[in-house]
Structures are given as structure tokens and as C-alpha cells.
């Protein structure tokens, strides 16, 4: 391969990790966390305030905490500069919550969930939820997680033969690897997990209807819950697209 072709390939991979997927007509939620949460000042810590949804104007994700939890400003490399991101707490609980809405339920359609995340070995826990709608005990759920530093994806809903669920998990941890693009997507009966620019796991059995009345929680199951699966690292560009 020529030096030019190698350069193009490297650039494409860098763009994918930094910003993928590109804005699309099917985006239902994108929280880029670029702006200061409403009513707050930089760089935090913040225990309240809301971030605008740049995919669906008028929607927002609002901070909810249980002491001593708080969210504060982080940054990540982006092009030749830096992009604002969020740092989740080392103790206590803190989440960004988006109210339930019909457009956040994929039903039987294809869908994608993704985020950019960064975690150190010291921040790794046995349960860390990145983005989810519904919890394990609910009849329907979609979730992107980082248990033991390993990205994973779980879906649950009504399958052709009754209640159904599917979980796929990466084999290796992303701790101490800097910022990583993590994505879960369903295409037909196939569920795929992407880390960086690589598809690391796929599984069949994804045909099910996923409809939940739960809020979307980013960073944990919710504020102040026991066994909260709190994420302790940094996160940016929380995205949900359907179709």
C-alpha cells in the first residue's frame, strides 16, 4: 500500500474514533456536553443543570446525584484541539437523565447506541453502566456498559417466542487506553459491539421488540440506588439513533 493510501486509512480511523458515527437523520438523542449545564459555571462540580439534546431540539438530559456524587468538566483530544466532555464521580452517584419518550424506544427497528469513554485501572468496577433505558429486571432494556473495563451491550424485550434477552461483551478491558469509541448496534437479528474502529463481538438472536417507559440514564442506573453500577470515568458524545 502506498504512503498516501496508508495516510488516508489512518486519517479515516482517527476520524471514526473521534466523532463517529456522523450526524444522521435517524438520530434521536445526541448529548455532546459542549455547553455548560443550565444555571451552572465551569468547570464544576455540578449537582444539577441540564444539557441540550442536539439531535432533538427542545429535549435535554439533566444531572441527578446522590451525595457526595457530582459531575465535572473533562476534555478530550479532538482534531488539533480539545473537546468538552464529562467526568463522573469517584464516590457517590451521578447520572444524566433524559425523560422517557417514544422516539427513544426502538421497538423492532434497527438501532445504534454509542459513546466516547475513557477509564483508568483505578476507576474500573465490576459494574459500570454507560447508557441505558430500563434495568435488568425490566421486561425491556437497551444498555451499553463497561463491566470490569470491558465494553458490553445488553438488550431485552419481547421476542418471537416470548421474553428474550441478549448480552455480548468484549474479551479485553479498555482501561488505561485513553479515549475509546464504543458502540452497540442491532441490524436485523444481529447484535454487534464495536470498540474503536473494530467489531469485537457479534451475536444472533437480536430479533425482539424493545419498548420501555424508563428514563434514559447516562453514567449509572440512576441517582442514589443501591448496586447502582456507577461509571467512574470520563464520557462524551452519548448517541442513540433508530432506523
Backbone bond lengths (Angstrom), bond angles and torsions (degrees), N, CA, C in turn:
res aa  C-N    CA-C-N  psi(-1)  N-CA   C-N-CA  omega(-1)  CA-C   N-CA-C  phi
1 X - - - 1.464 - - 1.518 109.17 -
2 X 1.326 116.82 138.16 1.455 120.58 -178.92 1.513 111.76 -68.95
3 X 1.347 115.30 161.10 1.466 120.05 177.64 1.519 110.34 -60.53
4 X 1.355 116.78 -37.38 1.461 120.19 179.24 1.529 110.64 -63.33
5 X 1.350 115.96 -45.75 1.461 119.91 -179.08 1.520 111.09 -63.60
6 X 1.344 116.64 -40.24 1.453 120.12 176.93 1.515 111.06 -61.13
7 X 1.341 115.72 -40.62 1.457 119.85 179.46 1.517 111.88 -63.68
8 X 1.331 116.69 -42.10 1.459 121.17 178.31 1.521 110.71 -63.31
9 X 1.351 116.12 -43.11 1.466 120.27 178.89 1.520 110.93 -61.36
10 X 1.332 117.08 -45.13 1.464 120.91 179.56 1.510 111.46 -62.97
11 X 1.335 116.92 -40.95 1.456 120.96 179.63 1.519 110.78 -64.10
12 X 1.330 116.34 -43.26 1.467 120.09 179.50 1.511 110.96 -61.18
13 X 1.338 117.21 -41.91 1.462 120.88 179.12 1.515 110.52 -64.59
14 X 1.337 117.12 -40.82 1.466 120.46 -179.83 1.514 111.08 -64.41
15 X 1.319 116.70 -41.73 1.460 120.51 179.46 1.523 110.12 -64.41
16 X 1.334 116.90 -41.22 1.455 120.99 179.74 1.507 110.80 -59.84
17 X 1.314 118.35 -48.86 1.453 121.76 -177.23 1.521 111.00 -65.53
18 X 1.332 116.76 -34.73 1.455 120.91 -173.88 1.513 112.63 -78.51
19 X 1.324 117.65 -41.41 1.455 119.17 -169.68 1.518 115.61 -130.70
20 X 1.329 118.77 -10.00 1.462 120.32 -171.33 1.534 111.33 -66.12
21 X 1.336 118.56 153.50 1.447 124.03 -8.49 1.518 112.09 -79.23
22 X 1.316 117.28 157.38 1.454 121.13 -179.09 1.528 109.97 -65.59
23 X 1.317 116.12 160.73 1.461 120.10 177.00 1.517 109.77 -54.47
24 X 1.324 116.10 137.56 1.451 121.46 -176.49 1.523 109.49 -139.76
25 X 1.329 115.38 155.89 1.459 120.16 -177.81 1.520 111.96 -63.17
26 X 1.342 117.15 -22.01 1.454 120.74 -176.42 1.531 112.86 -89.35
27 X 1.309 118.86 -0.17 1.470 119.59 179.33 1.524 110.52 -62.94
28 X 1.318 115.76 130.39 1.462 121.58 177.87 1.525 111.63 -106.44
29 X 1.320 116.98 -27.18 1.462 121.66 179.98 1.515 108.90 -149.77
30 X 1.316 116.99 128.98 1.454 121.63 169.35 1.526 107.74 -142.70
31 X 1.316 114.97 114.87 1.455 121.39 174.39 1.521 107.09 -106.39
32 X 1.344 116.35 110.20 1.463 119.42 -178.65 1.525 112.17 -95.33
33 X 1.338 116.93 -9.56 1.470 123.01 174.67 1.527 113.17 57.69
34 X 1.331 117.14 22.52 1.462 119.94 -178.73 1.532 111.72 -72.01
35 X 1.317 116.84 -37.39 1.465 120.54 -177.13 1.529 111.01 -86.79
36 X 1.312 115.66 157.64 1.464 121.55 173.13 1.523 108.68 -68.22
37 X 1.350 118.63 137.83 1.466 118.34 177.59 1.533 110.92 -59.60
38 X 1.307 116.40 147.09 1.457 121.72 -174.72 1.528 111.74 -53.95
39 X 1.328 115.15 133.44 1.453 121.38 176.36 1.509 115.08 78.43
40 X 1.336 118.39 6.71 1.457 121.79 -174.75 1.533 110.47 -118.35
41 X 1.327 115.86 172.12 1.460 121.56 176.83 1.526 108.86 -126.73
42 X 1.320 115.28 153.60 1.467 121.26 179.31 1.527 110.18 -77.04
43 X 1.337 117.44 150.19 1.474 129.46 -0.63 1.525 112.70 -101.55
44 X 1.319 117.83 23.77 1.450 120.94 -175.16 1.510 110.61 89.73
45 X 1.318 119.66 -168.32 1.470 127.30 9.07 1.525 113.10 -71.32
46 X 1.349 114.84 150.50 1.450 122.24 -178.58 1.527 110.07 -116.78
47 X 1.319 115.05 137.55 1.464 120.76 175.07 1.529 111.09 -117.51
48 X 1.312 116.95 0.64 1.465 121.81 176.86 1.523 108.46 -157.05
49 X 1.313 116.27 176.86 1.462 122.01 -178.28 1.514 110.87 108.87
50 X 1.337 116.02 159.63 1.465 121.86 -174.55 1.521 111.56 -127.56
51 X 1.330 115.12 148.95 1.463 123.53 176.28 1.521 108.67 -108.25
52 X 1.331 116.70 133.27 1.462 120.47 179.76 1.519 110.92 -70.59
53 X 1.322 115.70 142.43 1.463 123.19 173.10 1.523 107.23 -84.06
54 X 1.317 117.28 118.21 1.461 119.94 -177.15 1.528 112.70 -85.92
55 X 1.335 117.62 -4.20 1.462 120.96 176.58 1.527 111.18 -92.55
56 X 1.320 117.51 -40.23 1.457 122.98 179.88 1.518 107.93 -122.81
57 X 1.317 116.53 98.55 1.456 121.15 -174.54 1.523 110.82 -60.69
58 X 1.328 115.01 137.70 1.456 120.96 -178.10 1.510 112.84 98.54
59 X 1.329 117.75 -22.15 1.465 121.17 176.00 1.521 109.71 -85.68
60 X 1.320 116.53 161.39 1.460 120.22 179.00 1.514 110.44 -156.92
61 X 1.332 115.05 162.09 1.449 123.16 173.44 1.512 108.38 -116.14
62 X 1.317 117.40 126.95 1.460 121.73 -172.05 1.531 111.32 -114.03
63 X 1.323 115.03 144.47 1.460 122.03 -178.40 1.522 110.06 -74.66
64 X 1.331 116.17 134.80 1.457 122.99 172.89 1.524 107.51 -135.64
65 X 1.331 117.75 133.66 1.463 120.78 -173.51 1.517 111.67 -135.88
66 X 1.314 114.58 164.35 1.457 123.38 166.09 1.520 106.52 -128.26
67 X 1.335 116.93 125.16 1.466 121.77 -174.30 1.527 110.86 -54.51
68 X 1.352 115.67 142.11 1.467 128.63 3.64 1.529 114.11 -91.29
69 X 1.309 117.88 25.88 1.452 120.70 -176.18 1.521 113.03 -68.36
70 X 1.320 116.06 146.97 1.465 123.27 176.13 1.519 107.43 -161.07
71 X 1.315 115.86 162.91 1.457 122.92 175.46 1.519 108.07 -115.19
72 X 1.320 117.46 141.69 1.461 120.56 -179.88 1.524 109.90 -137.50
73 X 1.312 114.70 173.03 1.453 121.35 -175.58 1.523 112.10 -77.30
74 X 1.312 115.35 136.40 1.465 123.66 169.19 1.520 106.84 -129.68
75 X 1.312 117.04 169.73 1.458 121.30 174.74 1.517 109.17 -135.18
76 X 1.330 115.52 157.74 1.461 121.00 176.34 1.516 108.54 -135.45
77 X 1.330 117.67 153.37 1.464 119.95 176.17 1.520 111.01 -62.33
78 X 1.329 115.87 140.66 1.456 120.66 178.40 1.518 108.27 -151.76
79 X 1.329 116.59 110.45 1.446 119.92 -175.16 1.514 109.87 61.54
80 X 1.338 116.87 -126.81 1.458 120.33 177.83 1.503 113.20 -95.39
81 X 1.348 117.34 6.98 1.462 120.01 -177.59 1.517 112.03 -133.07
82 X 1.314 115.32 -140.17 1.456 120.81 -178.03 1.520 109.59 -137.75
83 X 1.332 116.39 151.58 1.454 122.81 179.21 1.520 109.31 -120.91
84 X 1.327 118.61 139.67 1.471 120.59 177.93 1.522 111.42 -63.30
85 X 1.325 115.19 145.45 1.457 122.65 177.14 1.526 107.63 -146.22
86 X 1.344 116.56 -175.11 1.458 121.23 -179.34 1.514 111.26 -118.32
87 X 1.340 115.86 145.81 1.462 122.76 172.06 1.524 108.23 -112.79
88 X 1.326 116.66 124.65 1.453 121.70 178.96 1.528 109.67 -89.74
89 X 1.334 118.41 161.07 1.472 120.87 -166.35 1.520 114.28 -75.99
90 X 1.341 114.61 153.57 1.460 121.40 174.90 1.522 111.01 -79.32
91 X 1.340 117.53 -19.16 1.464 121.63 177.45 1.519 108.56 -149.02
92 X 1.333 116.15 162.95 1.450 119.58 -173.51 1.514 110.77 72.50
93 X 1.320 116.61 -170.45 1.461 119.96 179.85 1.520 110.44 -128.01
94 X 1.326 116.11 147.37 1.450 122.62 177.08 1.524 108.80 -154.42
95 X 1.315 115.97 134.25 1.453 121.75 178.75 1.522 109.47 -137.37
96 X 1.315 115.06 162.71 1.465 122.14 166.84 1.524 105.52 -110.25
97 X 1.332 116.93 121.61 1.453 121.95 -174.32 1.524 111.75 -112.07
98 X 1.333 115.20 135.39 1.454 123.13 175.70 1.521 107.66 -115.83
99 X 1.330 118.82 127.45 1.466 120.14 -178.62 1.523 112.32 -58.67
100 X 1.325 115.28 151.83 1.463 121.04 175.21 1.530 110.22 -58.71
101 X 1.316 115.36 138.60 1.460 121.91 175.05 1.516 108.37 -151.57
102 X 1.323 116.22 149.50 1.463 120.55 -176.21 1.518 112.02 -59.26
103 X 1.337 117.34 -34.18 1.463 119.31 -176.61 1.522 113.26 -73.34
104 X 1.340 117.91 -4.99 1.463 121.34 177.23 1.528 112.10 -98.58
105 X 1.315 116.85 2.69 1.459 122.48 176.03 1.520 109.43 -105.00
106 X 1.329 118.86 116.52 1.466 119.92 -177.66 1.517 114.07 -71.39
107 X 1.335 117.96 -19.23 1.457 118.31 -173.94 1.513 109.94 58.64
108 X 1.334 117.48 -124.47 1.472 121.45 178.29 1.520 112.57 -99.94
109 X 1.342 117.65 5.32 1.462 121.10 -176.22 1.540 112.42 -80.43
110 X 1.319 115.08 162.53 1.463 120.62 169.61 1.527 109.07 -64.03
111 X 1.326 116.29 150.85 1.462 119.16 177.29 1.518 110.51 -156.30
112 X 1.338 114.96 164.83 1.459 122.69 -178.40 1.523 109.16 -138.47
113 X 1.326 116.73 137.42 1.467 123.23 173.40 1.522 106.35 -126.00
114 X 1.321 118.29 134.96 1.459 118.64 178.56 1.519 111.23 -152.78
115 X 1.328 114.61 162.76 1.464 122.19 175.78 1.522 108.32 -161.20
116 X 1.306 115.67 160.16 1.453 122.91 168.18 1.520 106.87 -101.36
117 X 1.328 117.64 129.52 1.458 120.82 -175.27 1.528 111.30 -136.56
118 X 1.312 114.39 154.75 1.459 121.90 176.74 1.527 107.68 -141.88
119 X 1.335 116.37 130.31 1.453 120.36 -178.81 1.528 109.26 -145.45
120 X 1.319 116.53 143.11 1.452 121.76 175.61 1.524 109.82 -100.28
121 X 1.330 115.82 166.24 1.461 120.00 178.28 1.521 110.64 -57.49
122 X 1.339 116.92 -38.42 1.458 120.94 -179.66 1.515 113.72 -68.55
123 X 1.330 117.62 -17.10 1.463 121.68 179.99 1.528 113.13 -98.12
124 X 1.312 116.73 -6.58 1.463 120.85 -177.34 1.521 110.21 -70.56
125 X 1.332 116.11 136.00 1.464 122.16 174.97 1.528 108.59 -131.39
126 X 1.323 115.79 167.76 1.467 119.77 -178.55 1.526 111.32 -69.53
127 X 1.332 117.24 -23.62 1.461 120.82 177.10 1.515 109.95 -138.29
128 X 1.317 117.68 120.18 1.460 122.39 177.93 1.523 108.30 -142.75
129 X 1.320 116.50 112.11 1.456 120.92 -177.20 1.523 110.10 -96.00
130 X 1.323 116.16 129.50 1.463 121.50 -178.29 1.522 110.94 -90.55
131 X 1.313 118.06 -58.89 1.459 123.20 178.84 1.528 107.59 -142.17
132 X 1.327 116.82 133.81 1.455 118.54 179.85 1.522 111.42 -155.14
133 X 1.312 114.37 156.19 1.462 122.67 170.24 1.516 105.74 -134.03
134 X 1.336 115.49 109.95 1.451 121.38 -172.43 1.511 111.77 93.91
135 X 1.336 116.06 158.35 1.459 122.27 177.94 1.525 109.26 -114.60
136 X 1.337 115.83 173.80 1.464 121.90 -172.89 1.528 111.88 -55.93
137 X 1.319 117.70 -39.20 1.468 120.75 -175.57 1.526 113.09 -77.52
138 X 1.329 117.67 -11.58 1.462 120.66 -179.17 1.529 111.08 -74.45
139 X 1.326 117.44 154.74 1.467 119.40 177.63 1.524 113.80 -69.07
140 X 1.352 117.15 -18.53 1.466 120.32 178.81 1.519 109.80 -138.51
141 X 1.328 116.05 140.48 1.462 121.15 -179.47 1.523 109.78 -160.17
142 X 1.343 116.32 144.92 1.464 121.51 158.72 1.520 107.42 -127.92
143 X 1.333 116.78 142.30 1.465 119.60 -172.93 1.519 111.11 -156.33
144 X 1.333 115.22 138.35 1.459 123.99 169.40 1.520 106.01 -113.00
145 X 1.329 117.96 126.30 1.459 121.30 -172.64 1.517 111.89 -133.14
146 X 1.357 114.13 173.77 1.464 120.57 -179.10 1.528 108.59 -143.41
147 X 1.313 117.27 61.97 1.461 122.45 -177.65 1.523 110.40 -77.01
148 X 1.334 115.56 128.61 1.470 121.62 -177.64 1.533 111.64 55.49
149 X 1.319 115.77 30.42 1.458 121.06 179.74 1.510 114.73 79.04
150 X 1.341 117.39 -0.45 1.462 121.99 -177.39 1.525 110.30 -101.24
151 X 1.330 118.23 120.68 1.459 119.92 177.43 1.525 111.02 -60.85
152 X 1.336 114.99 146.62 1.454 120.30 178.29 1.518 110.74 -155.41
153 X 1.309 114.49 166.61 1.460 121.14 -177.96 1.522 108.76 -141.09
154 X 1.343 116.10 133.07 1.469 120.48 176.31 1.522 109.30 -129.80
155 X 1.315 115.39 137.04 1.457 121.17 171.37 1.524 108.78 -129.11
156 X 1.329 115.85 151.76 1.459 121.54 176.46 1.518 107.99 -148.80
157 X 1.312 115.87 148.91 1.455 119.67 179.68 1.518 111.30 177.14
158 X 1.317 115.63 -157.56 1.460 122.02 -179.51 1.517 109.22 -97.03
159 X 1.329 115.77 111.80 1.452 121.42 -179.65 1.514 112.33 -92.01
160 X 1.323 117.44 -179.48 1.468 121.39 -179.44 1.521 113.19 -59.36
161 X 1.352 116.81 -28.09 1.465 120.59 -176.89 1.521 112.45 -116.75
162 X 1.341 117.07 22.73 1.464 120.57 -178.86 1.518 111.50 117.25
163 X 1.338 115.40 -157.32 1.467 120.54 -177.58 1.524 110.19 -59.69
164 X 1.347 115.34 138.31 1.460 120.20 -177.36 1.521 109.58 -141.63
165 X 1.335 115.88 153.07 1.461 121.12 175.17 1.522 108.72 -152.49
166 X 1.337 114.94 159.05 1.459 120.60 -179.06 1.519 108.56 -152.60
167 X 1.331 116.96 133.51 1.466 123.24 179.64 1.515 109.28 -130.51
168 X 1.341 116.30 131.30 1.458 120.74 171.51 1.534 108.18 -128.37
169 X 1.335 115.71 142.22 1.465 121.41 -175.23 1.527 109.44 -137.79
170 X 1.327 116.26 139.13 1.462 121.11 176.62 1.523 110.59 -65.87
171 X 1.302 116.60 154.76 1.463 121.02 -178.97 1.523 113.03 -81.72
172 X 1.333 117.27 -21.84 1.456 120.02 -174.56 1.527 111.24 -126.16
173 X 1.330 114.82 152.25 1.461 122.27 179.11 1.535 110.39 -77.96
174 X 1.332 115.86 151.23 1.461 120.61 174.25 1.530 111.38 -104.19
175 X 1.342 117.36 11.76 1.460 120.94 179.32 1.524 110.46 -61.39
176 X 1.325 115.69 139.79 1.473 124.03 177.55 1.527 112.99 64.53
177 X 1.323 117.88 21.68 1.466 121.60 178.23 1.532 112.07 -107.38
178 X 1.325 117.45 11.95 1.458 119.83 -178.17 1.515 111.47 74.62
179 X 1.323 115.78 -160.81 1.457 120.81 -177.96 1.525 111.05 -70.93
180 X 1.338 115.30 133.19 1.458 121.57 179.56 1.528 110.06 -129.56
181 X 1.323 115.02 136.81 1.458 121.78 171.73 1.523 107.79 -82.13
182 X 1.336 116.87 126.32 1.466 122.12 -179.17 1.524 107.77 -126.95
183 X 1.316 116.27 130.20 1.460 120.55 -175.73 1.520 111.31 -141.58
184 X 1.321 115.41 140.90 1.460 123.25 172.40 1.520 107.21 -119.86
185 X 1.329 117.07 132.49 1.461 118.01 178.27 1.520 111.13 -142.90
186 X 1.326 114.35 144.42 1.464 121.39 172.86 1.515 108.53 -110.41
187 X 1.320 114.03 128.80 1.453 121.00 174.16 1.527 106.84 -130.51
188 X 1.334 115.39 103.33 1.450 119.55 -175.60 1.520 110.69 65.63
189 X 1.324 116.67 -124.79 1.471 121.32 -178.19 1.530 112.15 -91.94
190 X 1.341 118.03 4.91 1.466 121.89 -174.14 1.531 110.49 -108.95
191 X 1.318 116.05 129.51 1.459 123.56 173.10 1.526 107.51 -106.39
192 X 1.337 116.86 130.54 1.465 121.68 -176.90 1.512 110.52 -126.48
193 X 1.325 115.83 146.63 1.458 123.64 176.67 1.521 107.76 -119.43
194 X 1.346 116.27 123.81 1.463 122.29 -178.77 1.515 108.44 -115.19
195 X 1.324 117.00 132.51 1.464 122.75 175.44 1.524 107.11 -125.95
196 X 1.323 117.37 122.56 1.447 120.58 -171.23 1.513 109.05 65.72
197 X 1.308 117.85 -122.37 1.466 121.86 177.09 1.528 111.87 -109.64
198 X 1.339 117.40 12.90 1.463 121.40 -173.65 1.522 111.29 -115.31
199 X 1.329 116.35 133.53 1.457 121.05 170.54 1.529 107.93 -78.59
200 X 1.337 116.41 113.31 1.471 120.13 -172.88 1.521 113.29 -98.40
201 X 1.340 117.58 -20.69 1.466 120.29 177.63 1.521 109.77 -152.05
202 X 1.319 116.00 144.44 1.462 121.98 170.29 1.518 108.29 -138.40
203 X 1.319 115.71 155.92 1.458 120.69 176.16 1.516 108.44 -154.40
204 X 1.314 116.21 148.64 1.457 121.36 173.52 1.527 109.21 -94.34
205 X 1.312 115.24 167.41 1.465 120.14 -177.62 1.514 112.04 103.68
206 X 1.344 116.67 17.89 1.467 120.71 -176.58 1.522 113.21 -87.17
207 X 1.326 117.77 -0.71 1.463 120.18 -179.72 1.523 109.13 -72.49
208 X 1.320 116.01 106.69 1.461 122.60 177.49 1.517 108.57 -166.13
209 X 1.313 116.62 158.43 1.458 122.48 177.40 1.515 108.97 -97.09
210 X 1.329 115.87 121.99 1.464 121.58 -175.48 1.523 108.63 -113.79
211 X 1.321 115.71 104.32 1.465 122.00 179.08 1.514 108.33 -137.03
212 X 1.333 116.56 121.03 1.454 122.85 -174.48 1.517 110.13 -134.05
213 X 1.333 116.64 149.04 1.471 121.13 175.33 1.528 111.36 -96.88
214 X 1.329 117.62 6.32 1.467 121.12 -178.48 1.527 111.12 -74.69
215 X 1.322 115.75 159.35 1.456 121.42 170.68 1.528 109.51 -71.18
216 X 1.318 116.60 160.52 1.455 120.96 166.36 1.522 107.36 -85.02
217 X 1.322 116.53 124.91 1.466 121.98 178.42 1.525 109.21 -113.50
218 X 1.306 116.23 129.80 1.458 122.81 179.38 1.520 108.44 -114.50
219 X 1.334 117.46 117.26 1.459 122.39 177.33 1.506 115.43 106.35
220 X 1.323 118.40 -13.10 1.471 122.29 179.85 1.520 108.67 -178.02
221 X 1.348 116.22 175.80 1.462 120.24 175.25 1.525 111.43 -64.61
222 X 1.339 115.42 -36.43 1.452 121.08 -176.47 1.510 108.49 171.25
223 X 1.332 118.68 176.02 1.465 120.26 -179.01 1.528 111.85 -81.56
224 X 1.327 116.12 132.38 1.450 120.60 169.80 1.503 116.52 73.34
225 X 1.320 118.99 15.18 1.450 120.69 179.88 1.520 110.91 -86.10
226 X 1.328 116.58 150.32 1.462 119.13 171.27 1.522 107.93 -74.09
227 X 1.347 115.93 149.86 1.467 120.29 -177.34 1.526 109.84 50.68
228 X 1.349 114.74 54.55 1.456 121.62 -167.44 1.522 114.54 -81.30
229 X 1.334 117.97 -8.77 1.472 121.03 -177.67 1.528 111.36 52.02
230 X 1.334 115.16 47.86 1.463 121.28 -177.84 1.523 110.98 -71.00
231 X 1.323 116.16 130.67 1.457 122.72 172.28 1.527 107.76 -80.72
232 X 1.336 117.84 133.88 1.471 122.21 -174.97 1.528 113.14 -109.65
233 X 1.313 118.27 1.91 1.459 120.82 -175.42 1.519 113.09 -99.22
234 X 1.344 115.58 -148.06 1.456 122.39 -178.47 1.526 109.32 -117.58
235 X 1.340 115.96 150.14 1.457 120.60 -172.09 1.523 110.26 -147.94
236 X 1.327 116.03 147.99 1.456 122.03 177.04 1.532 109.23 -149.43
237 X 1.328 115.94 161.45 1.464 124.07 172.80 1.536 113.10 49.43
238 X 1.319 115.83 65.40 1.465 120.80 173.93 1.524 108.88 -78.69
239 X 1.316 116.27 122.86 1.465 121.42 -170.76 1.522 111.65 -132.75
240 X 1.338 115.28 137.57 1.451 121.78 170.64 1.523 107.56 -132.82
241 X 1.325 116.73 125.67 1.459 120.62 175.08 1.523 108.68 -129.76
242 X 1.320 115.25 148.94 1.468 121.07 -176.79 1.518 108.97 -130.21
243 X 1.334 114.95 137.61 1.453 120.47 179.19 1.509 112.56 107.88
